[in-house]
Amino acid sequence: MNPSEIKRILDDIDIPFDGVDNENVTGALLILIEIVERLNEENEKLQAENQRLRDENNLLKGEQGKPKIRGNTNKNKDVSSEKEIKKRKEKIKIDRTEVCKVDQSKLPQDAVFKGHESAIV
């Protein structure tokens, strides 16, 4: 059971203390529930401290600790995309086209033609 499940179960406990005749039993149940809640909180703190100490021990041994994984905070923020790159290319005015020829005598015997590739410089 993880801590959130334990907390949910403790919150869901609904004991009608009015129906219990003995005041000693009612008091004992309230004390026990309080003790369980405190032990659960203490357990969470100890687990966090234990993980921190493991990470520190691993760092001292030259290893990596447990990574801190952060959620995506910039979900709606625009990031440079292909559309922006295309817009930049559209703004460039092409003033000349140059075809680069290759002397085939300088190529190895097993060279194979793979096609053309155009580039904007």
C-alpha positions as CSV (number, residue, x, y, z in Angstrom):
1,M,0.0,0.0,0.0
2,N,1.3,3.4,-0.8
3,P,0.8,6.4,1.5
4,S,-2.0,7.9,-0.6
5,E,-4.0,4.7,-0.3
6,I,-3.5,4.5,3.5
7,K,-4.5,8.2,3.8
8,R,-7.7,7.5,1.8
9,I,-8.6,4.5,3.8
10,L,-8.1,6.4,7.1
11,D,-10.3,9.2,5.7
12,D,-13.0,6.7,4.7
13,I,-13.2,5.2,8.2
14,D,-16.6,6.3,9.5
15,I,-17.3,4.8,12.9
16,P,-20.5,6.0,14.5
17,F,-19.2,6.7,18.0
18,D,-22.7,7.6,19.1
19,G,-23.8,4.0,18.8
20,V,-21.0,2.7,21.0
21,D,-22.3,2.5,24.6
22,N,-18.9,2.3,26.4
23,E,-17.0,5.5,26.6
24,N,-13.7,3.7,27.1
25,V,-14.1,1.9,23.7
26,T,-14.9,5.2,22.0
27,G,-11.9,6.9,23.5
28,A,-9.6,3.9,22.6
29,L,-10.8,3.9,19.0
30,L,-10.1,7.6,18.6
31,I,-6.7,7.2,20.2
32,L,-5.8,4.3,17.9
33,I,-6.9,6.1,14.8
34,E,-4.8,9.1,15.8
35,I,-1.8,6.8,16.4
36,V,-2.2,5.2,13.0
37,E,-2.3,8.6,11.3
38,R,0.8,9.8,13.1
39,L,2.7,6.6,12.3
40,N,1.7,6.9,8.7
41,E,3.0,10.5,8.5
42,E,6.3,9.5,10.3
43,N,6.7,6.6,7.9
44,E,6.4,8.9,4.9
45,K,9.1,11.3,6.4
46,L,11.4,8.4,7.1
47,Q,11.0,7.0,3.6
48,A,11.9,10.4,2.1
49,E,14.9,10.7,4.4
50,N,16.0,7.1,3.6
51,Q,15.9,7.9,-0.2
52,R,17.9,11.1,0.4
53,L,20.6,9.2,2.3
54,R,20.7,6.5,-0.4
55,D,21.2,9.2,-3.0
56,E,23.9,10.9,-1.0
57,N,25.6,7.5,-0.5
58,N,25.5,6.8,-4.2
59,L,27.0,10.2,-5.0
60,L,29.9,9.6,-2.5
61,K,30.5,6.2,-4.3
62,G,30.6,8.0,-7.6
63,E,27.3,6.8,-8.8
64,Q,24.2,8.7,-9.7
65,G,21.3,9.3,-7.3
66,K,17.7,9.0,-8.1
67,P,16.8,11.5,-10.7
68,K,14.3,14.3,-10.0
69,I,11.7,14.0,-12.7
70,R,9.7,17.2,-13.3
71,G,6.4,17.4,-15.0
72,N,5.8,19.2,-18.2
73,T,5.3,22.8,-17.1
74,N,5.4,24.5,-20.6
75,K,2.6,22.5,-22.3
76,N,1.1,25.4,-24.1
77,K,4.3,27.4,-24.7
78,D,5.2,27.6,-28.4
79,V,8.6,26.1,-29.3
80,S,10.5,26.5,-32.5
81,S,8.9,24.2,-35.0
82,E,9.0,23.1,-38.6
83,K,6.5,25.8,-39.5
84,E,8.8,28.6,-38.2
85,I,11.7,27.1,-40.2
86,K,9.6,27.0,-43.3
87,K,8.6,30.6,-42.8
88,R,12.3,31.6,-42.5
89,K,13.1,29.8,-45.7
90,E,10.2,31.5,-47.5
91,K,11.6,34.9,-46.5
92,I,15.0,34.1,-48.1
93,K,15.1,35.4,-51.7
94,I,17.0,33.1,-54.0
95,D,19.0,35.3,-56.4
96,R,20.8,32.5,-58.3
97,T,20.9,28.8,-58.8
98,E,24.2,26.9,-59.1
99,V,24.6,23.3,-60.2
100,C,27.7,21.6,-58.8
101,K,29.3,19.2,-61.2
102,V,31.5,16.3,-60.0
103,D,34.4,15.0,-62.1
104,Q,33.6,11.3,-62.4
105,S,37.2,10.4,-63.0
106,K,38.0,11.4,-59.4
107,L,35.3,9.1,-57.9
108,P,36.1,5.5,-56.9
109,Q,35.1,2.7,-59.3
110,D,32.3,1.4,-57.1
111,A,30.6,4.8,-56.7
112,V,26.8,4.7,-57.3
113,F,24.5,7.6,-58.1
114,K,22.0,8.1,-55.2
115,G,20.1,11.1,-56.5
116,H,20.1,14.8,-56.2
117,E,19.9,16.9,-53.1
118,S,19.0,20.6,-53.2
119,A,20.2,22.9,-50.5
120,I,19.6,26.6,-49.7
121,V,22.8,28.4,-48.6
